[in-house]
Amino acid sequence: KMTLLLVLVALVSAFGSSFQYGYNVSVINSPAPYMQDFYNQTYFNRTGVSMDGGFQTLLWSLTVSMFPLGGLFGSLMVWPMVNNCGRKGTLLINNLFSITAAILMGTSELAKTFEVIILSRVIMGMYAGLASNVVPMFLGEISPKNLRGAVGVVPQLFITIGILVAQIFGLDSILGTAEGWPILLGLTGIPSLIQLLTLPFFPESPRYLLIQKGNEEQAREALQKLRGWDDVDDEIEEMRQEDRSEKEEGQFSVLSLCTFRGLRWQLISIIVMMMGQQLSGVNAVFYYADRIFQSAGVDKNNVQYVTVSIGAINVVMTLLAVFIVESLGRRILLLAGFGLCCVSCAVLTLALNLQTTVSWMSYLSIVSVIVYIIGHAIGASPIPFVMITEMFLQSSRPAAFMVGGSVHWICNFTVGLVFLYMEAGLGPYCFLIFCAICLATIVYIFFIVPETKNKTFMEINRIMAKRNKVEIQDDKELKEFHTVPGRQTGKKEFSSVDL
């Protein structure tokens, strides 16, 4: 059952970390013109000449793109940090990045320096890179198997809430003003401060305590607190079993993860899902939304309210995913989510091309945007992170998150960098590329990715071991394949579509 402590841990870690990832994704959209004026004014005060257009565009692109670049650096820190400092410890240390960046951004106008904003965006990106990987890992490890999906979607829910709150605070009537933007940027430190003060009172991941620290007593204590009852022998036994199999494999580095045959399909699966998640064009759709609504006749001054309403739809649909992921399962949500994105990209291409000739096409493009966002919110955004937690055991999970997180941020950075050129070259047809990427991801998930709902980590591992054509010893788990060179299992060879 869901205990109060588990709810509180999920809320504190997601609000303190994931919320700010979302907040910083969209916080600079509304005050962009005022921030660019500040860049210009500062440059003028220093040099006596105005900044030329090209340089201003460069500075602004850096301000936007330094966040995903920082995210990549943060993802590269996941493996060493969660293994050495624990899941909870990493989240606590991570808050120092966020608080530092918030202070720097909040005081940048007083200090008359725009370089500090660009630097802070890198620091904030590093914070988000760590948070986006460590929170799902932490929550996935402390949840019982029948709630793992629901709790695993909570970080994504808070990312969407962060985006929505940044959109609301960024309205002209609130903080999206020439005076308000430093406060808007600086507010990001508050959730970190709350997490820093509250998270120490909650237990560390029992799996980390038992498998990596070898401290069964502390693990049992943490598990009893999280479950709300004393009899946790079954879960402890499952962890011990995992621990025994881990001892044979040892800790995985990223290199050994990439070369180990027994985890080949898991690794390919998370790379495909993470690429699909980012390259399906979600950032482009958000970016395009304002213009699509304007072309449909929404008054320019009201567009920001429409953007807020899209943010609200995103939150509501992700909240729905929290409640349906355990009943419908992961596969259905992934397939339905990418399916909706695929169809709406195709329809959007059509609608954008015909909106000058057919009057109601502009409304169809609005519907397409909304359907796309619903698809992303129920499947493509939240589920891949849940799947990384579920498809890997303790020894390989940090390295897997490091790979998955790096792919996530590289693709995010790439879309941000390339989209403007794609749009200039292809116009509305750029959405056909996103459509094709969604379709390819659907085909892969359909044939390869298993359902992981309500299964223990060991059971999921057995399913994938068949696919990887490695031998499993009845109760002891994955024998490391490359320890016995050239050996073939005497069992039936499984093809990639067998299961």
C-alpha positions as CSV (number, residue, x, y, z in Angstrom):
1,K,0.0,0.0,0.0
2,M,0.9,3.7,-0.3
3,T,2.2,4.9,3.1
4,L,2.3,8.5,4.2
5,L,6.1,8.4,4.4
6,L,6.4,7.1,0.8
7,V,4.1,9.9,-0.4
8,L,6.2,12.5,1.5
9,V,9.6,11.2,0.2
10,A,8.2,11.3,-3.3
11,L,6.8,14.8,-2.9
12,V,10.0,16.3,-1.2
13,S,12.4,14.8,-3.7
14,A,10.3,15.6,-6.7
15,F,9.4,19.1,-5.6
16,G,13.0,19.9,-4.5
17,S,14.5,18.6,-7.7
18,S,12.3,17.7,-10.7
19,F,10.1,20.8,-10.2
20,Q,13.1,23.0,-10.8
21,Y,14.1,21.2,-13.9
22,G,10.7,22.1,-15.4
23,Y,10.8,25.6,-14.0
24,N,14.2,26.3,-15.6
25,V,13.2,24.8,-19.0
26,S,10.6,27.5,-19.5
27,V,11.5,30.3,-17.2
28,I,13.4,32.4,-19.7
29,N,10.8,32.3,-22.5
30,S,8.5,35.1,-21.1
31,P,11.1,37.6,-20.0
32,A,13.4,37.1,-23.0
33,P,12.9,40.6,-24.5
34,Y,13.7,42.3,-21.1
35,M,16.7,40.1,-20.6
36,Q,18.0,40.9,-24.1
37,D,17.5,44.6,-23.3
38,F,19.6,44.1,-20.2
39,Y,22.4,42.4,-22.2
40,N,22.3,45.3,-24.6
41,Q,22.3,48.0,-22.0
42,T,25.2,46.3,-20.0
43,Y,27.3,46.0,-23.2
44,F,26.6,49.7,-24.1
45,N,27.5,50.9,-20.5
46,R,30.8,49.0,-20.8
47,T,31.9,49.8,-24.3
48,G,29.9,52.9,-25.3
49,V,28.6,51.1,-28.5
50,S,25.5,49.1,-29.0
51,M,25.7,45.3,-29.4
52,D,25.3,44.2,-33.0
53,G,22.4,41.9,-33.8
54,G,24.5,38.8,-34.6
55,F,26.3,39.0,-31.2
56,Q,23.1,39.5,-29.4
57,T,21.6,36.4,-31.1
58,L,24.7,34.4,-30.2
59,L,24.5,35.5,-26.5
60,W,20.9,34.6,-26.3
61,S,21.4,31.2,-28.0
62,L,24.1,30.5,-25.4
63,T,21.7,31.5,-22.6
64,V,19.1,29.0,-23.9
65,S,21.4,26.2,-24.9
66,M,23.8,26.2,-21.9
67,F,21.0,24.6,-19.9
68,P,20.9,21.3,-21.8
69,L,24.7,21.3,-22.1
70,G,24.9,21.6,-18.4
71,G,22.4,18.8,-18.2
72,L,24.8,16.6,-20.1
73,F,27.6,17.4,-17.6
74,G,25.2,16.6,-14.8
75,S,24.3,13.2,-16.3
76,L,28.0,12.3,-16.5
77,M,28.2,12.8,-12.7
78,V,25.4,10.4,-11.9
79,W,27.3,7.2,-11.8
80,P,30.2,8.3,-9.5
81,M,27.9,10.3,-7.2
82,V,25.1,7.8,-6.6
83,N,27.6,5.1,-5.9
84,N,29.7,7.1,-3.5
85,C,27.2,9.4,-1.8
86,G,24.0,7.4,-2.1
87,R,20.7,8.5,-3.8
88,K,19.6,10.8,-1.0
89,G,23.1,12.1,-0.4
90,T,23.5,13.0,-4.1
91,L,20.1,14.9,-4.0
92,L,21.2,16.9,-1.0
93,I,24.6,17.8,-2.4
94,N,22.9,18.7,-5.7
95,N,20.9,21.4,-4.0
96,L,24.1,23.4,-3.6
97,F,24.3,23.8,-7.4
98,S,20.8,25.1,-7.6
99,I,21.1,27.6,-4.6
100,T,24.4,29.0,-6.0
101,A,22.8,29.5,-9.5
102,A,19.7,31.1,-8.0
103,I,21.7,33.6,-6.0
104,L,23.9,34.4,-9.1
105,M,20.9,34.9,-11.4
106,G,18.9,36.8,-8.9
107,T,21.7,39.4,-8.4
108,S,22.9,39.5,-12.0
109,E,21.1,42.8,-12.7
110,L,22.5,44.5,-9.6
111,A,26.0,43.2,-10.5
112,K,25.5,44.5,-14.1
113,T,26.8,41.3,-15.7
114,F,25.1,39.0,-18.2
115,E,28.0,36.5,-18.3
116,V,26.9,35.4,-14.8
117,I,23.4,34.5,-16.2
118,I,25.0,32.3,-18.9
119,L,27.3,30.6,-16.3
120,S,24.3,30.1,-14.0
121,R,22.4,28.4,-16.8
122,V,25.2,25.8,-17.1
123,I,25.2,25.3,-13.3
124,M,21.4,25.0,-13.3
125,G,21.7,22.5,-16.2
126,M,24.1,20.4,-14.2
127,Y,21.7,20.4,-11.3
128,A,18.8,19.3,-13.7
129,G,21.0,16.6,-15.3
130,L,21.6,15.1,-11.9
131,A,18.1,15.6,-10.6
132,S,16.4,14.1,-13.8
133,N,18.3,10.9,-13.3
134,V,18.7,10.5,-9.5
135,V,15.1,11.2,-8.5
136,P,13.5,8.5,-10.7
137,M,16.3,6.1,-9.6
138,F,15.7,6.9,-5.9
139,L,11.9,6.7,-6.1
140,G,12.0,3.5,-8.2
141,E,14.2,1.8,-5.6
142,I,12.1,2.8,-2.5
143,S,8.7,1.9,-4.1
144,P,7.0,-1.5,-3.7
145,K,6.7,-3.2,-7.1
146,N,2.9,-2.6,-7.5
147,L,3.4,1.2,-7.1
148,R,6.7,1.6,-8.8
149,G,5.2,2.9,-12.1
150,A,2.9,5.4,-10.3
151,V,5.7,6.7,-8.0
152,G,8.1,6.7,-11.0
153,V,5.9,9.1,-12.9
154,V,5.8,11.6,-10.0
155,P,9.1,13.3,-11.1
156,Q,7.7,13.9,-14.6
157,L,4.5,15.3,-13.0
158,F,6.6,17.8,-11.0
159,I,8.6,18.8,-14.2
160,T,5.3,19.7,-15.9
161,I,4.2,21.6,-12.7
162,G,7.5,23.5,-12.8
163,I,6.9,24.4,-16.4
164,L,3.4,25.6,-15.6
165,V,4.5,27.7,-12.6
166,A,7.3,29.3,-14.6
167,Q,4.7,30.2,-17.3
168,I,2.3,31.7,-14.7
169,F,5.0,33.7,-12.9
170,G,6.3,34.9,-16.3
171,L,3.0,36.5,-17.2
172,D,3.3,40.3,-17.9
173,S,1.0,40.9,-15.0
174,I,3.2,39.0,-12.5
175,L,7.0,38.8,-12.9
176,G,7.5,38.9,-16.7
177,T,8.6,42.5,-16.6
178,A,11.7,44.6,-16.9
179,E,11.9,44.8,-13.0
180,G,10.6,41.3,-12.2
181,W,12.8,39.0,-14.3
182,P,15.8,38.7,-11.8
183,I,13.3,37.6,-9.1
184,L,11.7,35.2,-11.5
185,L,15.1,33.6,-12.2
186,G,16.1,33.7,-8.5
187,L,13.0,31.9,-7.2
188,T,14.4,28.6,-8.3
189,G,16.5,28.4,-5.1
190,I,13.5,28.1,-2.8
191,P,12.5,24.5,-3.5
192,S,16.1,23.5,-3.0
193,L,16.3,25.2,0.3
194,I,13.1,23.3,1.4
195,Q,14.6,20.0,0.2
196,L,17.9,20.7,2.0
197,L,16.0,21.2,5.3
198,T,13.6,18.3,5.0
199,L,15.1,15.4,3.0
200,P,17.7,14.4,5.8
201,F,14.8,13.2,7.9
202,F,13.8,10.6,5.3
203,P,15.3,7.1,4.8
204,E,18.0,6.3,2.1
205,S,17.2,3.8,-0.6
206,P,17.1,0.3,1.2
207,R,18.6,-1.3,-2.0
208,Y,21.6,1.0,-1.8
209,L,22.1,0.3,1.9
210,L,21.9,-3.5,1.5
211,I,23.5,-4.1,-1.9
212,Q,26.1,-1.4,-2.1
213,K,26.8,-0.7,1.5
214,G,26.2,-4.2,2.7
215,N,24.3,-3.0,5.8
216,E,21.2,-5.2,6.1
217,E,20.1,-3.8,9.5
218,Q,19.9,-0.2,8.1
219,A,18.2,-1.5,4.9
220,R,15.6,-3.4,7.0
221,E,14.9,-0.4,9.2
222,A,14.5,1.9,6.2
223,L,12.2,-0.6,4.5
224,Q,10.0,-1.0,7.6
225,K,9.6,2.8,7.8
226,L,8.7,3.1,4.1
227,R,6.3,0.1,4.1
228,G,4.6,1.0,7.5
229,W,4.9,-2.6,8.8
230,D,7.6,-4.9,10.3
231,D,7.4,-7.9,8.0
232,V,9.7,-7.0,5.1
233,D,11.4,-10.4,4.8
234,D,10.2,-11.1,1.3
235,E,11.6,-7.8,-0.1
236,I,14.9,-8.3,1.9
237,E,15.2,-11.8,0.4
238,E,14.6,-10.5,-3.1
239,M,17.4,-7.9,-2.5
240,R,19.7,-10.6,-1.2
241,Q,19.1,-12.6,-4.3
242,E,19.9,-9.6,-6.4
243,D,23.0,-9.0,-4.3
244,R,24.2,-12.5,-4.9
245,S,23.8,-12.1,-8.7
246,E,25.5,-8.7,-8.5
247,K,28.5,-10.2,-6.7
248,E,29.1,-12.4,-9.8
249,E,28.8,-9.4,-12.1
250,G,30.5,-6.7,-10.0
251,Q,29.8,-3.0,-10.3
252,F,29.3,-1.9,-13.9
253,S,31.1,1.1,-15.3
254,V,29.6,2.7,-18.4
255,L,32.2,0.9,-20.6
256,S,31.5,-2.5,-19.1
257,L,27.7,-1.8,-19.5
258,C,28.2,-1.1,-23.2
259,T,30.2,-4.2,-23.8
260,F,28.3,-6.7,-21.7
261,R,26.2,-9.1,-23.7
262,G,23.7,-9.8,-20.9
263,L,22.4,-6.2,-20.9
264,R,22.6,-5.5,-24.6
265,W,18.8,-5.2,-25.3
266,Q,18.2,-3.2,-22.2
267,L,20.8,-0.7,-23.2
268,I,19.6,-0.4,-26.8
269,S,16.0,0.0,-25.4
270,I,16.7,2.9,-23.1
271,I,18.8,4.6,-25.8
272,V,15.9,4.3,-28.3
273,M,13.3,5.4,-25.8
274,M,15.4,8.4,-24.7
275,M,16.1,9.5,-28.3
276,G,12.5,9.0,-29.2
277,Q,11.4,11.1,-26.2
278,Q,13.6,14.1,-27.1
279,L,13.8,13.8,-31.0
280,S,10.0,13.5,-31.3
281,G,10.0,17.3,-31.3
282,V,8.3,18.1,-28.0
283,N,10.5,21.2,-27.5
284,A,9.7,22.3,-31.1
285,V,6.0,21.9,-30.5
286,F,6.2,24.1,-27.4
287,Y,8.3,26.6,-29.3
288,Y,5.9,26.6,-32.3
289,A,2.7,26.8,-30.1
290,D,2.7,30.6,-29.8
291,R,2.8,31.0,-33.6
292,I,0.2,28.3,-34.3
293,F,-2.2,30.1,-31.9
294,Q,-1.5,33.5,-33.4
295,S,-2.2,32.2,-36.9
296,A,-5.5,30.7,-35.6
297,G,-6.5,34.3,-34.7
298,V,-5.7,34.4,-31.0
299,D,-4.8,37.9,-30.1
300,K,-1.0,38.4,-29.5
301,N,-1.6,39.7,-26.0
302,N,-3.6,36.6,-25.1
303,V,-1.2,34.1,-26.5
304,Q,0.7,33.8,-23.2
305,Y,-2.5,32.8,-21.5
306,V,-3.1,30.1,-24.1
307,T,0.5,28.9,-23.5
308,V,-0.3,28.6,-19.8
309,S,-3.4,26.6,-20.6
310,I,-1.3,24.2,-22.6
311,G,1.0,23.9,-19.6
312,A,-2.0,23.1,-17.5
313,I,-3.1,20.3,-19.9
314,N,0.4,18.9,-19.7
315,V,0.1,18.7,-15.9
316,V,-3.4,17.2,-15.9
317,M,-2.4,14.5,-18.4
318,T,0.8,13.6,-16.5
319,L,-1.3,13.4,-13.3
320,L,-3.6,11.0,-15.2
321,A,-0.5,8.9,-16.1
322,V,0.3,8.5,-12.4
323,F,-3.1,6.9,-11.9
324,I,-3.3,4.7,-15.0
325,V,0.3,3.4,-15.3
326,E,-0.3,0.6,-12.9
327,S,-3.6,-0.6,-14.4
328,L,-2.7,-0.2,-18.1
329,G,1.0,-1.0,-17.9
330,R,4.1,0.7,-19.4
331,R,3.9,-0.7,-22.9
332,I,0.4,0.5,-23.6
333,L,1.2,4.0,-22.4
334,L,4.5,4.1,-24.4
335,L,2.7,2.9,-27.6
336,A,-0.3,5.1,-27.1
337,G,1.8,8.2,-26.3
338,F,4.2,7.9,-29.2
339,G,1.2,6.9,-31.4
340,L,-0.7,10.2,-30.6
341,C,2.5,12.2,-31.1
342,C,3.1,10.5,-34.5
343,V,-0.5,11.1,-35.8
344,S,-0.6,14.7,-34.5
345,C,2.7,15.6,-36.2
346,A,1.3,14.3,-39.5
347,V,-1.9,16.2,-39.1
348,L,-0.1,19.3,-38.0
349,T,2.0,19.3,-41.2
350,L,-1.1,19.1,-43.3
351,A,-2.9,21.8,-41.3
352,L,0.0,24.2,-41.3
353,N,0.3,23.8,-45.1
354,L,-3.4,24.3,-45.8
355,Q,-4.3,27.0,-43.3
356,T,-4.0,29.9,-45.8
357,T,-6.4,28.2,-48.2
358,V,-8.8,26.4,-45.8
359,S,-10.2,28.6,-43.0
360,W,-10.8,25.9,-40.3
361,M,-7.3,24.3,-40.7
362,S,-5.8,26.7,-38.2
363,Y,-8.2,25.2,-35.5
364,L,-7.1,21.7,-36.6
365,S,-3.5,22.8,-35.9
366,I,-4.5,23.8,-32.4
367,V,-6.2,20.4,-31.8
368,S,-3.0,18.7,-33.1
369,V,-0.8,20.6,-30.7
370,I,-3.1,19.7,-27.8
371,V,-3.3,16.0,-28.8
372,Y,0.5,15.9,-29.2
373,I,1.0,17.3,-25.7
374,I,-1.5,14.7,-24.3
375,G,0.5,11.9,-26.0
376,H,3.8,13.1,-24.7
377,A,2.5,13.6,-21.2
378,I,1.0,10.2,-20.8
379,G,3.7,8.1,-22.4
380,A,6.7,9.5,-24.1
381,S,7.8,11.9,-21.3
382,P,7.4,9.9,-18.1
383,I,7.7,6.2,-18.9
384,P,11.3,5.9,-20.3
385,F,12.7,7.0,-16.9
386,V,10.5,4.4,-15.2
387,M,11.8,1.8,-17.6
388,I,15.5,2.5,-16.9
389,T,14.9,1.9,-13.2
390,E,13.0,-1.3,-14.0
391,M,15.2,-2.9,-16.7
392,F,18.4,-2.8,-14.8
393,L,19.6,-4.3,-11.5
394,Q,21.4,-2.4,-8.8
395,S,25.0,-2.8,-10.1
396,S,24.2,-1.6,-13.6
397,R,21.4,1.0,-12.8
398,P,23.7,4.0,-12.1
399,A,25.6,3.5,-15.3
400,A,22.4,2.9,-17.2
401,F,21.0,6.2,-15.9
402,M,24.2,7.9,-16.9
403,V,23.9,6.6,-20.5
404,G,20.1,7.3,-20.7
405,G,20.5,10.7,-19.2
406,S,23.4,11.7,-21.5
407,V,21.3,10.6,-24.6
408,H,18.4,12.6,-23.2
409,W,20.4,15.8,-22.9
410,I,22.4,15.4,-26.1
411,C,19.2,15.0,-28.0
412,N,17.5,17.9,-26.2
413,F,20.6,20.1,-27.0
414,T,20.6,19.0,-30.6
415,V,16.9,19.8,-31.2
416,G,17.4,23.2,-29.6
417,L,20.3,23.8,-31.9
418,V,19.0,22.4,-35.2
419,F,15.3,23.2,-35.0
420,L,15.6,26.8,-36.2
421,Y,17.6,25.7,-39.2
422,M,15.2,22.9,-39.9
423,E,12.3,25.2,-39.7
424,A,13.9,27.8,-42.0
425,G,14.7,25.1,-44.6
426,L,11.6,22.9,-44.4
427,G,8.9,25.1,-42.9
428,P,6.0,23.0,-41.6
429,Y,7.4,19.9,-43.2
430,C,9.9,19.6,-40.3
431,F,7.1,18.0,-38.3
432,L,7.2,15.0,-40.8
433,I,10.7,14.2,-39.5
434,F,9.3,14.1,-35.9
435,C,6.5,12.0,-37.2
436,A,8.9,9.4,-38.7
437,I,11.0,9.4,-35.4
438,C,7.8,8.6,-33.4
439,L,6.9,5.9,-35.8
440,A,10.3,4.2,-35.6
441,T,10.2,4.3,-31.8
442,I,6.7,2.7,-31.8
443,V,7.9,-0.2,-34.0
444,Y,10.9,-0.8,-31.7
445,I,8.8,-0.7,-28.5
446,F,6.2,-3.0,-30.1
447,F,8.7,-5.7,-30.9
448,I,11.4,-5.4,-28.2
449,V,10.3,-3.7,-25.0
450,P,8.6,-6.1,-22.5
451,E,5.8,-5.2,-20.1
452,T,7.3,-4.6,-16.6
453,K,4.2,-3.9,-14.6
454,N,4.0,-5.5,-11.2
455,K,7.2,-7.6,-11.8
456,T,10.2,-7.7,-9.5
457,F,13.6,-6.5,-10.8
458,M,14.7,-10.1,-11.0
459,E,11.7,-11.2,-13.0
460,I,12.2,-8.4,-15.6
461,N,15.9,-9.4,-15.7
462,R,14.9,-13.0,-16.6
463,I,12.7,-11.8,-19.5
464,M,15.5,-9.7,-20.9
465,A,18.1,-12.5,-20.4
466,K,16.2,-14.7,-22.8
467,R,16.3,-11.9,-25.3
468,N,20.0,-11.4,-24.8
469,K,20.5,-15.2,-25.3
470,V,22.4,-15.5,-22.1
471,E,22.1,-18.3,-19.6
472,I,20.2,-18.0,-16.4
473,Q,20.8,-20.3,-13.5
474,D,17.5,-21.2,-11.9
475,D,17.6,-19.1,-8.8
476,K,20.9,-17.5,-9.1
477,E,20.7,-14.8,-11.7
478,L,22.5,-13.7,-14.8
479,K,25.8,-15.5,-15.2
480,E,28.2,-13.1,-16.7
481,F,28.4,-14.3,-20.3
482,H,31.9,-13.2,-21.1
483,T,33.4,-15.0,-18.1
484,V,33.1,-18.2,-20.2
485,P,34.4,-17.3,-23.7
486,G,32.8,-18.8,-26.7
487,R,30.3,-20.8,-24.7
488,Q,26.8,-21.3,-26.1
489,T,23.7,-22.0,-24.1
490,G,22.3,-25.4,-25.0
491,K,18.8,-23.8,-25.0
492,K,16.8,-22.6,-27.9
493,E,18.3,-19.5,-29.4
494,F,15.8,-16.6,-29.1
495,S,15.2,-14.3,-31.9
496,S,14.5,-10.6,-31.2
497,V,10.8,-11.0,-31.6
498,D,10.4,-14.2,-29.6
499,L,9.0,-13.9,-26.1
